[in-house]
């Protein structure tokens, strides 16, 4: 049975064959009064997609359609929807549901709701499993659906919905702005957003990377300084310098964390948004003592932050660095394989959905 009961997408059926995408049908959740149906035009390819389908983050319900950087056109809106109308270009990020009644939700912390629903691989109350944006349609609650500013191209907007928000939120919450010195570790999909946002917010940005050849890119993105971690004493260049570090790397298990901590000012923070498959390296309590620093992490961001992020990108003409790939079984395979190998500068967006799903709006 076709849409509106079901959608089509490119599915993974087995984590052991995590690049073997097959086009198939899946059930959509029942349509409710604040829901919006979106005919998808593009979807970013996130590291989370790879960690999910290859088992790096554990088991996932199979079959699964991943993708949580979704852009498309609203084709149906529920009777209680106030912020979106049919025909609007909209985006859906990594969260598609929450109870919206708990104390976290009421405090604009819905990304920490105990009943949060991820955009793919999570059960709805009726038992339907959420499916992501490598697909023809997505059905999303109004609260997690966002109008995209007209001056941001679809392929550049898509990665902002997860990678963009994941870096923007902690930067804002940690006080990024003029007079702040911010370190961004790892110059990949997340890290390039970290530099873009920190610079746009007015901070002095230090790009920290084990890849010296990325210096030119870091400076073009807006970093004022580039620190290579290749030498053993790299951290001695910037002791007690940074207000905080945004760690976007996927290889933190290989870090000597005490070196990174030493670059922080007193009471500085080492904040993680890159979540590798491996556990963090062993840390001793005394590693935090020389400057009283902290370590933490965060999960995506909230609705007000998503709206503010797109406003900042629109006003300051912030452009993500994106390569596009036509969606297909082969295209999805190429994208996830290259993300796994870090062979992209710096994000992929799957495009040309009409070629495989037909005109849907």
N, C-alpha and C positions, 0 to 999 in steps of 0.2 A: 504494500500500500504506500503510495508516494506522499510527499508533503501535502497537507500539514501534519499528518500523523507520524511520518518518518522523514529522515534526511539521508542523503548519500554522502559518503566520505571515504577517505583513504585510511584503512584500518590496519593495525598490527594485531596478529592473532597469537603470537608466541614471542616472549622476550628473548628466546634463543635465536630467533630469526627477526631481529629488531629492525632490519632495513627492508624487509619483505612486505611492502605495502600492497594491499588489495582493495580495490574499490568495492564498496558494499553499502548496504542499507542499515540504518539503526533507528531505534525508537526515540522520538522526542518526548519530553515531559508533557503532562497535560497543560494546556494553555490557561493562564489565570489572568485576573483583572489588571495586574500591573506588569504583565509580560509584554515583551517586544520580540517579534520575529524578524530576523535579519537575514537577507540574502547576501551571502558572503562574497566579497570581491578580492580580498587579500588576507593573508595571515603571516605574521612573523614566525620565524623558526627559533625557538628558545632552547637554551641548554637544558631547561627543565624537561622539554620534550624528549631529549636524548636520555637523560637520567631515568625517565619514566619507562620508556620502551625497552631500554637495554637492561633494566633491573638494577641499575646503580643505586637507586633509592629504595630498593625492595620490590616486593610483588605489586602488581597492578591488575585491576580487573581486565580480563580479555574477552572479546576483542576490544581494542581501544582506538579512538580517534583523538589524537593530541592536537595541540595548537591553542594558545591562549593570548594571542596578539591579533585580534580579529577586527577587520574593518569591512563594513558592508552598508547596505541600504535597508532602512526600516521598511518592511512591507506589510506589517500588521501590528497594531498597538492595542493593548487592553483598554477597557472603558475607564479605568482609573489612572491611566498614564497621563502625566502633566508636562513632562520635560522633553518628550520626543514626539514627532508626528511622522506619519507615513511619508516616505521620500527623503527623510534626513539621512545624511551620511553619519554613521555612528561606529563606535568602537566598543569592544568588550575585552577586558583584560583577564588576569589569572584567577579572579574570584567572580562567581556568578550567583552566589546566594549567601544569606545569613538570616538569623531570626529577626534582626532589626528591633528587638525588644529588650535584650539583655543590657546590663550596665555598660559593657564595652561598646555595643552598637550605639547606645544613647549618648556616649561620649565621643562619637566619631572615631571609634577604634574597631570598626566592623571587621577589619582585616585580622583581628584577634578574637573574633566571635567564636565561642566553643562549638557553635552549630554552623560554622562557615561551610560553604560548598565550593569546592574548586571547580574550575571551568571544565575540566575533564577528569574522568576516573573517580568521581564521587557520587554517592547515592543521594537522590532526592527523597523527600518523605514518602513518596509513593513507591519507592524502590527502583525507579528509572535511574540508570547511570548516566551522569553528565558526559557529553562528548564535545570535543573541541573543534577548532576552526579549519582543519584540513578537510573541509566539508562544504556542502551546498548551503546549509542553513544552520543558524543557531537560535535558540529560544532563551532569552535572558530577562531577568528582572530589571525593571526600570532603574533601580538604584545602582546597578552595576553596568549600565549602558550609558555611553557618553557621546555627546555631539562633538564632532571633530571640526576644528577651525578650518574655514575655507582655504586659507593660504598654506596649509600643510599638506603636501602630496600624500596620497594613500600609502604608497610604499614606504615613505619615511615616517608616517604616523604610526604604522602598525607596531614596530618594535618599542615604541614609547609606552605601549599599554602594559607591558610587563617589565622589560629591562629598564625602560625609562623611569617608571614609577618606583621600581625597586631601589634605584639609586637616588632619585629625587627626594623621596620621603625621608630617609635618614639624614641626608644633607641638610634639609630644612630643619628637622627636629634637633640636629646637633648645632644649629646656629650658623650655618654657612652664610657669609656676607662679607662686605668690605671690612678689611682689617684682620680677617681670619686667614690662617695658613692651613691648607687642606692637602693631605697626601692621598693620592689615589693609587692603589696597588693593583697591578694587572691591567694591561691595556688590550682588552678583548671587547666582547659585546657589551658587558656591563661597564667595564672600566672606561670605555670611550664615552658612554653617557655620563659617568661620574665626572670626567673632566669637562664635558660640555656644560653640565648643569652648574658645577662649582664655579666655573668661569663666568657663566651667565648671571649667577647670583652675586658676583663681585669679589670672590675670594682670590687669594694668591695660591695657585695650584702647583703642587709638586707631583709629577708623574714618577712612579717608582716601578721599575720593570727589570726583569732578568734578560730582556731582549734589547740590546743597544740599538739595533736597527730600527726600533720603533720610535726613536727620539724625534725624528722629523714629524711623524704623525701626531705625537703627543703635543708638540708645539703648535701645529696647525689646528688642533682641537681646542687649544686655549691654555695649555699648561705654560707656566712661566719658567719652570725648572724641570730638568729630567735627571733622575738619579738611577744609575744602573747598579743592580745588586750583584753583578758578576764578581766583584772583588770582595774578599772576606771582610774587609773593614769599611764597606760602603756606608754603614750607618754613622761613622765618625764624621762624615761631611755635614750632617745636620742634627747634632745632638740638641735635645730640648727645644725643638723648632716648631713642630706641628701641633695645631690645636686638636686635630684628630686625624685618623686615617680611615678611609673607606676602602676596605679590602674586597676587591672584586675578583680575586684570583681563584682558580679552581685547583690549586696545588698547595694549599696552606699546610698540608701535612708534611711538606718538604721544607718549611720555613724554620729558621731559628728565631722564634718569636721575640726573644729578649732583644735582638737587634732592632726589630721594628718598634718595640716598646720604647727603646732608648731615644728614638727620634721625637717622641711626644713631649709636649710641655707638661708641667705638673698637673696632675688630674686629667690628662688627655685620655682619649678613647680610641681603642682599636676596634673598629666596627665592621662586622662581616656581612656581606651580602652574597658572596660567592659560596655556594654550598657543595663542596666536593664529595665524591663517594667515600673518601677515606676519612677517618676520625682526625681531629686536631692533634698536633704533636703534644707530647707530655709537657705540662706547664707546672712549674713550682710556684707556690704562693709568693715566695720572695722575688720572683721575676717582676712582680708589680710594684715592689717596694721602692726602687730608686727614684721614681717620680710619681708614685701613687696613682698609676694609670689604671684603666678599666678595659675590659673586653666585653663585647656584646654582639648582637645580631638583630636583624629585623626581617619582617615578612611583608612583602609588597608595600602597600600604602593605603590610605583611605580615599573616600570620594572627594572631599575638599582638596586633597593634595593632587589627585588626578586632574581636577579642573584647573587648579593653579598651575600645574606643570604645562598643560596645553596652552594656557594663556601666556606663560613665559616663552614657550617655544614660538608661539605666534607673533608676539610683540618683538622678540629679539631675533627672529629668523634663525632659531636653532635648528640645525639640520643633522639628523643621524646619518651615519655612513652605512649605506645599504647596497647589497647586491640582490637582484631579483632572479627568480627561477620560476618557470611556468609550472603550475601544479599538475601533477600526474603521478603515476606509480614511480616512474623513473625520477621525476623531479623531487619528490619527497625523499626518495632513497639518497639521491645526490646531496640534498640539503643536510640531512641528519648525519650522513657520513662525514661531510666536510666540517660541520659544527664539532663533531667528535674529535676531529683532527686539528681543530682551531685554524682551518683553512678558509677563512672568510675575513673580509675587512668591511664592517665589523659585525653586521647582522645580515641575515637573509630574510627576504619577504617573498612568499609564494604568491603568484599573480596569475592573471588570465583564467579566472575561474569559469567564465562563460564558455570557454573552449571545451571543458569537460562536463560541466553541469548544465549548460544551456542558459538562455536568458531567463532570469527568475524575477526580474523587477522592471 
